[in-house]
Amino acid sequence: MRRVLITGAGSYVGESVRKYILSASSDFHIDAIDTINDAWKKADFSKYDVVYHVAGIAHVNADPKMEALYYKVNRDLTIEVARAAKSAGVKQFIFMSSQIVFHESRSLKSEVLTADTKENPNGFYGDSKLQAEKGLHELECDTFTVCILRPPMIYGPHSKGNFPRLVKLAQMTPIFPAWHNKRSMLYIDNLAEFVKQAIFRELSGTFYPQNRELADTVEIIRFFAKAYGHKVWITRLLNPCVWLGSFVLQPINKMFATYYYDPEMSKMGFDYQLVSFEESLRRIVCGN
């Protein structure tokens, strides 16, 4: 029986992973605890083999006034929880980092992240995650292993963030640019399967889980427009607007840039990419 504590109760990722693992296997006992107002300090970490740390501030606000809070939560809290877990005898600490530790797309320039790409965050969200990783590595020892996940965009039914906005856009816009791209993405069930395997196999190191197939923003719009019975004209006539807009509107770069992991980085000795990209989109339409 693997005893797991998720720090970040109620989060989309934490709750989805918890439900997935418990429904897939009877070999796990999973609890979740909130990290707000230091509630986690009352937890008895000695009861657990693994801590899966998902608590953090997502990349939703680039306001410079938020910078200190990002470091307090994404870096300092992570390291503090890890220290407590290590002191209590927890064997494995799994940390949800992010692809953004490399950097965020700031132009339409195509980029492929490889095993040789160096981390170079260009914002305090990415830097706070990278500094948390460095702090965790300092705690590693023979009896305390650290497993760092650097996923791309995570999405699924009822997820939050940019993906549901894209789904909504597909149901509303009458016209959309034919600016094709390639993006790494990770369906929530594929992430959950990866976490299950990471716990079962006691993985340590840094990993880059993603879907087997790369995503294309244009095809996502096309899929959901069709699924919801909405007509959208996808045309290259708008492509010059995408190019020009990319110089002044950062969301355009996030939506249309080609930015993905080399698929070789995400291959493992086990299969976690159980849900195809097309099937994941169908599940979102169905709501499960």
Secondary structure as the mmCIF struct_conf table of DSSP 4:
data_model
#
loop_
_struct_conf.conf_type_id
_struct_conf.id
_struct_conf.beg_label_comp_id
_struct_conf.beg_label_asym_id
_struct_conf.beg_label_seq_id
_struct_conf.end_label_comp_id
_struct_conf.end_label_asym_id
_struct_conf.end_label_seq_id
STRN STRN1 ARG A 2 THR A 7
BEND BEND1 GLY A 8 GLY A 8
TURN_TY1_P TURN_TY1_P1 ALA A 9 GLY A 10
HELX_RH_AL_P HELX_RH_AL_P1 TYR A 12 ALA A 24
BEND BEND2 SER A 26 ASP A 27
STRN STRN2 PHE A 28 ILE A 33
HELX_RH_3T_P HELX_RH_3T_P1 ILE A 36 LYS A 42
BEND BEND3 ALA A 43 ALA A 43
HELX_RH_3T_P HELX_RH_3T_P2 PHE A 45 LYS A 47
BEND BEND4 ASP A 49 ASP A 49
STRN STRN3 VAL A 50 HIS A 53
BEND BEND5 GLY A 56 GLY A 56
BEND BEND6 HIS A 59 HIS A 59
HELX_RH_3T_P HELX_RH_3T_P3 PRO A 64 MET A 66
HELX_RH_AL_P HELX_RH_AL_P2 GLU A 67 TYR A 70
HELX_RH_PI_P HELX_RH_PI_P1 TYR A 71 LEU A 77
HELX_RH_AL_P HELX_RH_AL_P3 THR A 78 SER A 87
TURN_TY1_P TURN_TY1_P2 ALA A 88 GLY A 89
STRN STRN4 GLN A 92 MET A 96
HELX_RH_3T_P HELX_RH_3T_P4 GLN A 99 VAL A 101
TURN_TY1_P TURN_TY1_P3 PHE A 102 PHE A 102
BEND BEND7 SER A 107 LEU A 108
STRN STRN5 GLU A 111 LEU A 113
TURN_TY1_P TURN_TY1_P4 ALA A 115 ASP A 116
HELX_LH_PP_P HELX_LH_PP_P1 THR A 117 GLU A 119
BEND BEND8 GLY A 123 GLY A 123
HELX_RH_AL_P HELX_RH_AL_P4 PHE A 124 LEU A 139
STRN STRN6 CYS A 141 CYS A 141
TURN_TY1_P TURN_TY1_P5 ASP A 142 THR A 143
STRN STRN7 PHE A 144 PHE A 144
STRN STRN8 THR A 145 LEU A 149
STRN STRN9 MET A 153 TYR A 155
TURN_TY1_P TURN_TY1_P6 PRO A 157 HIS A 158
BEND BEND9 GLY A 161 GLY A 161
HELX_RH_AL_P HELX_RH_AL_P5 ASN A 162 MET A 172
BEND BEND10 PRO A 174 PRO A 174
STRN STRN10 ILE A 175 PRO A 177
STRN STRN11 ARG A 183 ARG A 183
STRN STRN12 MET A 185 TYR A 187
HELX_RH_AL_P HELX_RH_AL_P6 ILE A 188 PHE A 200
TURN_TY1_P TURN_TY1_P7 ARG A 201 GLU A 202
STRN STRN13 GLY A 205 PHE A 207
BEND BEND11 ARG A 212 GLU A 213
HELX_LH_PP_P HELX_LH_PP_P2 LEU A 214 LEU A 214
STRN STRN14 ALA A 215 ALA A 215
HELX_RH_AL_P HELX_RH_AL_P7 THR A 217 ALA A 227
TURN_TY1_P TURN_TY1_P8 TYR A 228 GLY A 229
STRN STRN15 TRP A 233 THR A 235
HELX_RH_3T_P HELX_RH_3T_P5 ARG A 236 LEU A 238
HELX_RH_AL_P HELX_RH_AL_P8 ASN A 239 GLY A 245
TURN_TY1_P TURN_TY1_P9 SER A 246 VAL A 248
HELX_RH_AL_P HELX_RH_AL_P9 GLN A 250 PHE A 256
STRN STRN16 TYR A 259 TYR A 261
HELX_RH_3T_P HELX_RH_3T_P6 PRO A 263 SER A 266
BEND BEND12 GLY A 269 PHE A 270
BEND BEND13 VAL A 275 VAL A 275
HELX_RH_AL_P HELX_RH_AL_P10 PHE A 277 CYS A 286
TURN_TY1_P TURN_TY1_P10 GLY A 287 GLY A 287
#
